[in-house]
Amino acid sequence: ETVYNAVMTWINHDTWKREKEMRELMELVRFPFMDEVFFLENVQSNEAIRKCCQDIVTETLTYQAFPEDVRSPRTCPRRVSGSDEAIVVIGGTKKRSIDGDEVFSNSI
């Protein structure tokens, strides 16, 4: 639910420009593992999601009813990386360029 909400918040911030990215981003959300009530109330009822991702909605509904019958990247559990913490950076800049390189390290 958290990933879905983050993606929708990003898209809704500038819908006109970002709506074209919706399909690609929604393919990365693991809808089948969502709480069924959350999925029905927030995802399946969203017209934009139904319009661009009907196959993903159908896959999720099928998985929720028959989990053993559906295999896709969204239904396979992620492999454990051995790390119990992660930093996720989502964002960008508006009319601003950044000079230099950005460096992220997990050794801090």
VENZILIN-V564312 format. One record per residue. N is the residue number from 1. OMEGA is omega in degrees with one decimal (none if undefined). Layout:
# VENZILIN-V564312
N_OMEGA / N_OMEGA
This chain:
# VENZILIN-V564312
1_-178.5 / 2_-179.8 / 3_178.3 / 4_179.9 / 5_178.8 / 6_178.7 / 7_-178.8 / 8_177.1 / 9_179.3 / 10_-179.4 / 11_-176.6 / 12_177.9 / 13_178.4 / 14_-172.2 / 15_-176.0 / 16_-178.3 / 17_-170.2 / 18_-177.6 / 19_179.9 / 20_178.3 / 21_-172.5 / 22_-176.5 / 23_-178.0 / 24_179.8 / 25_-178.1 / 26_176.4 / 27_-179.0 / 28_-179.8 / 29_-178.8 / 30_-178.7 / 31_-177.9 / 32_-179.2 / 33_178.3 / 34_170.6 / 35_-175.0 / 36_179.9 / 37_177.9 / 38_-179.3 / 39_-178.3 / 40_-175.3 / 41_-173.3 / 42_-175.3 / 43_-176.8 / 44_-179.6 / 45_-179.5 / 46_-175.7 / 47_-179.8 / 48_178.2 / 49_179.4 / 50_-177.2 / 51_-174.5 / 52_-171.2 / 53_-176.6 / 54_179.5 / 55_178.0 / 56_176.4 / 57_179.6 / 58_178.1 / 59_-179.0 / 60_178.6 / 61_177.6 / 62_179.5 / 63_-179.7 / 64_178.9 / 65_-175.9 / 66_-173.6 / 67_-178.4 / 68_-177.0 / 69_-175.3 / 70_175.7 / 71_176.6 / 72_177.0 / 73_-179.7 / 74_-177.6 / 75_177.9 / 76_178.4 / 77_177.7 / 78_175.1 / 79_178.4 / 80_-177.6 / 81_-178.0 / 82_179.7 / 83_179.7 / 84_178.2 / 85_177.7 / 86_173.6 / 87_178.3 / 88_-179.3 / 89_178.3 / 90_178.4 / 91_-179.2 / 92_178.5 / 93_179.7 / 94_178.2 / 95_-179.6 / 96_176.5 / 97_-180.0 / 98_176.1 / 99_177.7 / 100_-178.3 / 101_173.1 / 102_-178.3 / 103_176.9 / 104_-179.1 / 105_177.1 / 106_-178.8 / 107_-179.4 / 108_none
